[in-house]
Amino acid sequence: MDSSLLKELQQIVGEQYALSDRASLAVYGYDSTPELESRPGVVLLPACRDEVIRIMGLCAAAGVSVTPRGSGTNLSGGSISHDQGVVIQTSRMNKIIEIDEENLTATVEPGVITSTLHRQVEARGLFYPPDPGSLHISTMGGNVAENSGGLRGLKYGVTADYVMGLETILANGDLLRTGGKVVKDVAGYNLNPLLVSSEGTLGIFTGITVKLIPKPQAKITMLAHFPAMSDAALAVSAIIAAKVIPATLEFLDKVTIKCVEDYAHVGLPLDVDAVLLIEVDGHPVVIAEEAAAVADICQKHRCSFFQTAKNNEEALKLATARRTALSALARLRPTTILEDATVPRSCIAAMLQVIQDAAKKYDVTIGTFGHAGDGNLHPTCLTDERNQDEIKRAHQAFEVIFDAAIAMGGTITGEHGVGLAKKKYLPRLVGESGVRVMRGIKKAFDPQGILNPGKVV
Ligand SMILES: Cc1cc2nc3c(=O)[nH]c(=O)nc-3n(C[C@H](O)[C@H](O)[C@H](O)COP(=O)(O)OP(=O)(O)OC[C@H]3O[C@@H](n4cnc5c(N)ncnc54)[C@H](O)[C@@H]3O)c2cc1C
């Protein structure tokens, strides 16, 4: 990086918050995506919006690329910087600016950790539902940029359903305000949903206003064991068809169950094909009826055991089985490729078969878990990136899985984003015209192409 530009950037954030030593650059050269790395020129930790504006102004004038970064937990290479570019890391912008109980909104800086916001609003009897598995480490800025989902997505939706207002710094350093605290706003193009899931390619969020709802009064957590995977998949569709919408309807397959049990010792069965974790929440009377309906449906679909948590401690233990799935799988082999092929709920059984067949055909180990209620599955390949032949087979298996997801009317990613990792599959999903429109949008926001270059399109 040009030394005079580096000096000017250091002056903006202060020398200790401009990291350019080899060790820091190596650390920030990765995110949670396997097989991808780069070396940024400098990592800046601004304290406020004005510093981001000044950084963008300088970088735009110099034509230097900028990659925003929260905690680097994304799984699509979204925060891998362009070589020798600037990384803006938001951990110092971590204030909860306001919790507005009259308008039911919270306004935060982008570096706020998701579970910190959960705790603060829940202490006031309010609820911010989006809960990605990474909620204790990922940031609100990253969640918005990826439109993260979570275990409560089935009933409550994803991040996009809660973003009401954004303050975004554009590539040239201009400030763009979209939306706010009003529930109704149809003035001009609806830019919030466009910015949500823009993966750091259209602007840098410095302020985020989200909708809050009243905290559900009660919750019942259940776990059902299924000797046959197909029965678990059918039970998922039957629960929804019975007009019960659980907050959580999650699935673990046999490979994942074994890894979780070895790791977390929560008492999962090792002789079944699948378990479903189901949570219903809301008014105590209503959820008692819903829980009874769920138990009945699981039994009709040949579950071998059905457990209802008797207290919070037991509920937490059951939920841990799902929350630790990725960490448990990741212990088995050096490289974990976690994907999120997503299909209409009615196609879950067929998709699980495709995943099993692809793993067998290409001789790779794939464990699958995920948000069964959303049709959002996480086939996770346990491999070793030093074994190039195995990596090649893993990618061949995923190619089959993505093509099948598209053919079933699904998508290549339900929540992890396109980034670098899934860029090659995007044209297969959205077609030439889709790519053309997306490129046009990118150009309108960032004509020089300096914001997180090379990602998405
Ligand atoms: C164990 C584990 C479990 C996970 N579970 C889930 C899950 O259940 N659901 C789910 O959806 N995802 C999940 N993820 C993926 C990941 O945690 C999410 O994508 C998360 O939102 C990323 O947040 P982050 O702060 O780490 O962002 P980063 O990874 O740092 O960045 C993600 C993207 O956002 C952009 N970005 C970051 N901050 C800003 C900003 N202020 N302005 C503009 N762009 C910005 C970056 O450029 C990048 O493109 C999981 C990951 C792990 C490791």
PDBQT file of the ligand as one rigid body, heavy atoms in Angstrom, charges set to zero:
ROOT
HETATM    1  C1  LIG A 501     -20.625 -21.507  13.838  1.00  0.00    +0.000 C 
HETATM    2  C2  LIG A 501     -21.345 -20.673  12.807  1.00  0.00    +0.000 A 
HETATM    3  C3  LIG A 501     -22.727 -20.726  12.761  1.00  0.00    +0.000 A 
HETATM    4  C4  LIG A 501     -23.419 -19.957  11.841  1.00  0.00    +0.000 A 
HETATM    5  N1  LIG A 501     -24.786 -20.026  11.825  1.00  0.00    +0.000 NA
HETATM    6  C5  LIG A 501     -25.474 -19.246  10.961  1.00  0.00    +0.000 A 
HETATM    7  C6  LIG A 501     -26.910 -19.297  10.938  1.00  0.00    +0.000 A 
HETATM    8  O1  LIG A 501     -27.556 -20.031  11.679  1.00  0.00    +0.000 OA
HETATM    9  N2  LIG A 501     -27.540 -18.485  10.057  1.00  0.00    +0.000 N 
HETATM   10  C7  LIG A 501     -26.863 -17.659   9.215  1.00  0.00    +0.000 A 
HETATM   11  O2  LIG A 501     -27.495 -16.932   8.452  1.00  0.00    +0.000 OA
HETATM   12  N3  LIG A 501     -25.512 -17.623   9.200  1.00  0.00    +0.000 NA
HETATM   13  C8  LIG A 501     -24.796 -18.371  10.060  1.00  0.00    +0.000 A 
HETATM   14  N4  LIG A 501     -23.431 -18.325  10.046  1.00  0.00    +0.000 N 
HETATM   15  C9  LIG A 501     -22.733 -17.419   9.103  1.00  0.00    +0.000 C 
HETATM   16  C10 LIG A 501     -22.336 -16.041   9.684  1.00  0.00    +0.000 C 
HETATM   17  O3  LIG A 501     -22.212 -16.098  11.088  1.00  0.00    +0.000 OA
HETATM   18  C11 LIG A 501     -23.312 -14.942   9.293  1.00  0.00    +0.000 C 
HETATM   19  O4  LIG A 501     -23.230 -14.725   7.912  1.00  0.00    +0.000 OA
HETATM   20  C12 LIG A 501     -23.082 -13.612  10.031  1.00  0.00    +0.000 C 
HETATM   21  O5  LIG A 501     -24.112 -12.712   9.757  1.00  0.00    +0.000 OA
HETATM   22  C13 LIG A 501     -21.766 -12.927   9.678  1.00  0.00    +0.000 C 
HETATM   23  O6  LIG A 501     -21.548 -11.874  10.604  1.00  0.00    +0.000 OA
HETATM   24  P1  LIG A 501     -20.086 -11.287  10.848  1.00  0.00    +0.000 P 
HETATM   25  O7  LIG A 501     -20.179 -10.182  11.833  1.00  0.00    +0.000 OA
HETATM   26  O8  LIG A 501     -19.152 -12.365  11.197  1.00  0.00    +0.000 OA
HETATM   27  O9  LIG A 501     -19.765 -10.687   9.418  1.00  0.00    +0.000 OA
HETATM   28  P2  LIG A 501     -18.503 -10.936   8.489  1.00  0.00    +0.000 P 
HETATM   29  O10 LIG A 501     -18.306 -12.377   8.272  1.00  0.00    +0.000 OA
HETATM   30  O11 LIG A 501     -17.360 -10.158   8.991  1.00  0.00    +0.000 OA
HETATM   31  O12 LIG A 501     -19.011 -10.261   7.152  1.00  0.00    +0.000 OA
HETATM   32  C14 LIG A 501     -20.056 -10.837   6.404  1.00  0.00    +0.000 C 
HETATM   33  C15 LIG A 501     -20.366  -9.971   5.198  1.00  0.00    +0.000 C 
HETATM   34  O13 LIG A 501     -20.914  -8.747   5.655  1.00  0.00    +0.000 OA
HETATM   35  C16 LIG A 501     -20.177  -7.630   5.173  1.00  0.00    +0.000 C 
HETATM   36  N5  LIG A 501     -20.223  -6.653   6.259  1.00  0.00    +0.000 N 
HETATM   37  C17 LIG A 501     -19.830  -6.822   7.552  1.00  0.00    +0.000 A 
HETATM   38  N6  LIG A 501     -20.061  -5.684   8.248  1.00  0.00    +0.000 NA
HETATM   39  C18 LIG A 501     -20.632  -4.803   7.383  1.00  0.00    +0.000 A 
HETATM   40  C19 LIG A 501     -21.089  -3.463   7.482  1.00  0.00    +0.000 A 
HETATM   41  N7  LIG A 501     -21.017  -2.768   8.630  1.00  0.00    +0.000 N 
HETATM   42  N8  LIG A 501     -21.600  -2.861   6.385  1.00  0.00    +0.000 NA
HETATM   43  C20 LIG A 501     -21.688  -3.517   5.212  1.00  0.00    +0.000 A 
HETATM   44  N9  LIG A 501     -21.248  -4.789   5.042  1.00  0.00    +0.000 NA
HETATM   45  C21 LIG A 501     -20.736  -5.411   6.123  1.00  0.00    +0.000 A 
HETATM   46  C22 LIG A 501     -18.804  -8.196   4.861  1.00  0.00    +0.000 C 
HETATM   47  O14 LIG A 501     -18.151  -7.450   3.871  1.00  0.00    +0.000 OA
HETATM   48  C23 LIG A 501     -19.146  -9.599   4.384  1.00  0.00    +0.000 C 
HETATM   49  O15 LIG A 501     -19.510  -9.569   3.024  1.00  0.00    +0.000 OA
HETATM   50  C24 LIG A 501     -22.701 -19.115  10.934  1.00  0.00    +0.000 A 
HETATM   51  C25 LIG A 501     -21.305 -19.093  10.975  1.00  0.00    +0.000 A 
HETATM   52  C26 LIG A 501     -20.625 -19.860  11.895  1.00  0.00    +0.000 A 
HETATM   53  C27 LIG A 501     -19.127 -19.777  11.915  1.00  0.00    +0.000 C 
ENDROOT
TORSDOF 0
